[in-house]
């Protein structure tokens, strides 16, 4: 690298300095406990997600690409797979030092591969059911999409629970700040939030690798310059890519950090320089105004102490396996049905008032006839119809046979999704939704919900997460092991490595 390479003064350098100097001892206890709860929730999602067809396809593909040697836990060069410890990470600043031969594990199958591919496969399992955490401000995000990158590297390097918790809190902090920074947000002009994940993922991965600030800046530049994502993946009919783009950005984050460790360079001005994020999106206009980003939102008051508030405390969980903006209307409808003892045969119309972006994402014509899980879990008509008929919305409602049930179509056709301008002014602080059930006898009943269950203002308890975890993982690893996993995760800071966790996450 040229000796005149300067990174000072750029946003990527400010984030790099913060991430490289933040230590576990700087974290608040509240943030540590939140990180463990999100791991508990996310690993349950991964166990359930491992059974999705797209997760099976990815695993088969990577097994074939890796070959039988790596699949059996051996390196392609004949070495044993295994962790190597803290000494290896200390070599981070030395560009020419290669990583010793060792591999990372994949959930459920126990497949051994490199940390780059393990990050993708595990992140995808976490994401596959659209049941993991959610944060939605100017843009949405699912910060747990990023955390399997640090996990793969912690296993690869023989690092423990404290290292993983630190990287997790860093991942949440940066990802959530980026979701607040857009004016109005990248989704409003046609891009997917995985575009922003590409700026955050290398920071979390780079912290585990012990990168220097200069290397971290390069990792951000390598990843973010390559991983812009079009919004088409969540528009109209949805495909397997809907749940893959963020895990792919996490994969790129790990690889970018590994490359930066060797001395590979990337643009330091990727945020705020010529043809960087701000410049490129500044050409777009929304309601007649140029699109902008708020720098202070990204780098202002970065937490550095136990008394600071970390963003992870503001993230929510999902109580239903559906798109985030569907939670409030579904909750409203189920409460209305329960309070008034309404039967599906009594209903003539289901009117749903939501914010404009929810109507756009969840109520377009494709959503009235979903043909697969990816579209069904982003469909308000389907979620409300199956919830009304079945009295619940769980992963069982997104099995293909249920989606294909033609008897749901007349119920979906009762659903009328409309944008409410009054609600628009309250978002994103609230997610207001009102559902009005008009019955065949002419009477009607309404229910409004502003804060869905799982929001940090109405959080899920550890016991509720446990119920979700067992529902998703009990058939995969067994009920007893689900309890062992809970104990391991909720005591993660005491784990000197992640090997026990990965062993418990492997199906017997």
N, C-alpha and C positions, 0 to 999 in steps of 0.2 A: 504494500500500500504506500502511496506517495506520502512523504513526510509533511506535506502541506495540507493534508486532509484534516479539516476542522469540523467539529460537530457542535461546538458551543453556540448557544443562541437559538437553536431549533427546538421545537416541541419534543421531538424524539429524544434529544439529549436530556431535557428536563425529566421526562418519564424514566429514562435509563438511569440517571443519577439517583432518582428516588427508589426505583426497584432494586438497584444494586446495593444500596446501603440499608434498606429496610431489613430488620432482623426479627426473628420470632419473638424475642423479648420486648420488641416495640409494640406488639399487638395487644389490643384490649382483650380481656377474657370473654366479653360478649361476642367479639368477632370470631374468636377461636371456637366458641360453642356453636355459633351460627355455621361456621365452615363444616363442623362435624355433622350438624343436622342436614346440611345440603349434600354432604357425601352419603349419608344414610338414605335420603330420598333418591339421590341420583343412582346409587348402586342398585336399588330396587328397580328403578326404571331400566337399568341395563340388563338385569336378569330377565325382565319381561320382554325387553327389546330384542334379546338374543334369539327369540323364537319367531321374529318377523321374517318374512320371506326375503326382504332386501338384505337383512343382516346375514342370512344364510348364503345368499349369492356372493356378498363381499368376502365372507370367510372362505368359501370354496375357491374363489378367484385368487385370494392371497395364498392359500395353501398350494395351489397349482403353481403360482408364480415363484414361491419360495422353494418348492421341492420337498421331498420326503425328509432330507437330512435336517433341515431347520424345523420342519414340522414335528420331529421327534426330539427337539430340544438340543440338537447339535448344530454347530456352525458349519457353513458350507466349506470351511477350511479344516474341519475336523476337530475344532476346539469345543470344550464343554460350554454350554450356556450357563451364565451365572452372573452375580453382581460383583463389583470390584471395589466399592467403598469410596470414602472421602478423599483419599490420596489422588485418585484419578481426577476428581473435579478440581483439585488444586492446580491441575495442569492447564485449566481453561485458557489463561492468557497466552499460552505458548502455542502459536499457530500450527507448528509442524507436528505436534504430539497427537498421534491417532488414538482413538478410543480402543481399549483392549476388546477382544472378542467376548461378547456377552449379549444376551437377548432379553426382550420384554415379553410378558405373557398377555394373552387375550382372555377375557372373561368367559366363563362357562366351558369352552372347549379346552382351555389350557394351552392352545396353540402358541408356540414360541416363535417370535420373529424379531425384526429390528424395531427400535422404539418409534420410528416414524410411522410404520404401518400399524403397529399396536395402538398408537394414538388414534389413528383413523378408525380402526375396527371397534375399539372400546368406546370412543366418542359416539360413533354411529349407533351402537347398541343403546347408549344412554338416550339418544335423541329419537330413536326409531318409532316410538309410540306417541311422540309429541306430548309426553307426560311429565317431562322434567321442568325445572324452575322457569320463572318468567319475570322479566322486568321490562316495562313499556313506558317510555317517555316520548321524546321526539321520534325515536326509533324503538322497535322491540329488540330484545335479545334474550338468550337463554345462557347465562354465564357458565352453567355446568357443562356446556358443550366444549369448553376449553380445558377442563381440569384433567382429562385423561392424558394430555400431553405431559404435564409435570409428573403424573403417576408413572407413565412409561419410563421416563428418565430417572425417577427415584428408584424404581426397580432395577434399572440398568446400572445405576451407580451405587446401589446398596445404601441409599439414604432412607431416613426414617419418617415417622409421622409428622414431626415438627417441620421438616423441610416441605412436606406435602401441604400442610396447613398454610404455611407462609405463601407458597406459590399459588394456592387456591385463593387466598384473600387478595393477592396482587391481581390475579385474573379477574375476579369480580370487580375490583376497584376500577381498573382501566376500562373493561368492557362496559360497565354501567355508566361511567363518565362519558364515553363516546356516544352512548345512546341518548344522552341529554344534550349533546353539543350542537346538533344540527338545527338550523333554522330554515325550513321546518323539520328536516330529517330526510335521510337519503331515500326512504321508501316513497316519499311524496313525489319524487321525480324519477322513479323507475328502477331503483337499485335495491338489492337485498341486503339485510344487515350483516350477512357474512362478510361483506366488504369491510365493515368495521372490525369484525373479529380478527381479520388479518393483521390489524395493527396491535391488537392486544395479545394474541396467542404467543408470538415470539418473546414477549416480555416475561410471561409466566414461565415458559420453557427455559429462557435464558437465565432466569434467576436460579433454577435448579442446577444448571450447568456452571454457575458461578462466573458468568461472563463479566468482563470489564464494561464500564459505561460505553466505551468506543465500540466494543464488540456488540453490545446490546443495540446501539443505534444502527449498526449494520444489519443485525438480524431483523429489526423492524423494517428497514428499507428493502431487504431481500424479499420478505414475506408480503408486505403490503403492495409492492409494485407488481406483484404477480397474481393476486387473489381477488381482484374486483369481481363482483357477482351480480348478474342481471336479475331484476325482480321477477322475471318470467317464471322462476321456479315456484313462486307462490301465487301466480296469477292464473285464473281459469282452472282448467283441468290440471290436477297435480300429479307428479310422478315421483319416482324414487329419489330424485335429486332434491326434493323439498327437505328431506331429513339428512341429506348428505353434505350440503354445501358448507355448513358451519363445521362439522367434523373434518372436512377437507381443509378448511382454513387452519384448524388446529394441527392437522398433519403437517401443513406447510410451515406453521410456527415452529414445530420441533425441528424439522429439517433445516429451516433458516437459521435457527440458533446453533445447530451443529455445524453448519457451514461457516457462520460468523466466527465460531470458536477456532476454526482453522485459518482464519484470515480473509475469508471471502467478504467482499464489500457490497454495500447497497446504499442507495441515495439517502443522505442524512436529512434532506429537505422534503421527505415524502409527505409530511403533513402540510407545511407552511411555506414551501419554496416554489420555484418555477415549475409549473405543471404537476404540482403535488395535489393532495386531496382538496385543499381549500381552493386552489386556483382552478382545477378542473371543474368541480361542482359549482363554482362561482359563475360559470357560463349559463347555468340553468336558472330558470325563473319560476317562481310560484306566486300565483295571484298578482302578477305584475312586478314582483320584487325579486332581486337576485338572491339565490340561495347562499347562505353563509354558515359559518361555524363559530361558536363562541370559545375562544382559546382559554379563557379563565375557567370555564366549566371543565375543561380537560385537565389542566395543570394547577388550578388554584387550590390552596389549602390541602395538598396531598397529606394524608395522615401519617404521622411518624411516631406516635406514642400511645400508651395505654389509655390516656384520657381522650384521645381523638375518636371521632366517629368514622367508622369504616363503612363503605357503601354496601357491603354484603348484608348489613342489617336492614337494608331497605328493599331487598329482593324478595319475591314471593314464590310460593310453591303452587302446584296444581292439584286440586282435589278431584278433577275430572281429566281423562286422557284426551283433551280436545284443545283447539286453538284458544289462546288466552282470552281474547275478547268474547268468546262464547260462554265463559264461566258465569258472568253476571246474569245474562238473560236466561241461561239454563237454571241457575239457582232461583231466579225469580219465578219461572214457570213451575218448577217442582214445589216451591213453597205455596204458590197459588193453588195448585192441584190438591196439595195436602190439606190446606186450610179449609177448602170448600168441597172436599171429597168429590172432585170432578173425575168422570170417566171419559175415556177417549170417544165412546159412542155419543156422548153428549155435546161434543165440540163441533162448532161450525167454522171458526176462524181463530188463528193464533197470530195476533198482531205483535210485532217485536220492534220496539223503538230503541235504537242504538246510535252511537256516533257514526259519522259518515264513513270513516275508514273501515269500521266493522261491517257496515252494510256492503261496502265495496268488496272486501275480502271474503265475507262469509255468506253473502246472499246473492251472488251473481248467478246467471242461469245454469252454469255447470254444477253448482252446488245443490240443485234440486234433483239431480239424477246421478249421484256419485256411483262410480263403478269399482272403486278401490278404497283402501283405508286412508291413503294420503289425501284424497278429496273429501271423504266422509268426515274425518276429524277436523276439517276446516269448513264444514257445512253447518250453518245454523239450522236450515230446514231439517237435515238428517238428525242432528243432535237433539233438537226439540221433539221431533216426531218419535224417535226411538225412546227418548226419555219419557214421553207421555204414554206410549204403549207399554214399555217394559217397567216403568216406575223407577228406573235407575240408568246411569250411563257409566259403564265400566269397560275394561278391555274386551269383555265378552261381546259388547255391542258393536265392536269393530272387526269381528271375525267375518270372513268373506261371505259365509252363508247368510249372516244377518243383513249385511249390506245388500245382498242380492234379493232379499225378500220383497217381492212386488207389493205385498200388502201395506208396506210403509209409504208407497208413493202417494195415495190419496191423502194421507196425513201430512206429508211434506207439502203437498199442494195447498193445504190450509194456512201455511206459514207465510205471512206477509212481512218482509223486512223493510223498514223505513228509517231514514236518517232523521234525527231530532236535533235541530239547531241549538236548542236550549242545553242539551247534553254536551254538545260539542264544546261549549265554553267551559265546562267543568273538567274536561280531559286535558292532561293525563293525571291530575291529582286524584280524580275519581274515574270509575268506569261505569257511569250510570246506564242502566237498562230498565225498560219497563215492558212487561209482557201483559197483554190484555187477551183473555180467553172469552170469546163470544160463543155462547151456547146456542143450541138449536131452538131453545124456547125463547130466544131473544134477550135473555139476561147476559150480563158480562161481569167479569171479575178481573182486577188488575193488581199487579205487584211490581214494585220498583226496588232494585238492588243497586247500590253504588259501589260497594266494596265486596268482592267475592271472597269466599272462604279460601285461606291460603295467602291472602294479602298480608303484608307485615302488620297491618292494623287489625287483622283478624287471623292470626297465624295458626297453622296446624301445629298441634302438640306432638311431642315425641311419640306418644301412644297412637296418635292418628297416623303418623308416618309409619309406625310399626305395622298397623293394619294394612296400609298400602303396600309396604314392603313384602309382607307375607302373601298378600294376594298376588303379587307379581312374581315372587321368587320361590314360594313354597313348593310348587310342583317342579321347579328346576333344580334346586339344591337341597330341598327338604326343610321342614319346619324347624328342626333342631338347629340346623346350620344357619337358618335365618336369625335365630336368637344369638348364635355365636358371632355372626357378622355384626349384629347390633352392638354387642359388647365390644368388639374389636374397633368398630368405627367410632363409637362414642368415647373410647379411650385412646384415640388415635395418637395423641401427643406422647403417649407412653410406649408406642411401638418404635423399636430401634431400626426396623426395616419395614418394607411393605410386603415381604414374602408371605407372611401369615394371612394377610388380607387377600392377596391374590390366590393363595391356596384355597381359602374359604369360598372365593368367587368362582372356583372351578367345580363343575358338576361332578358328583361322585361317579 
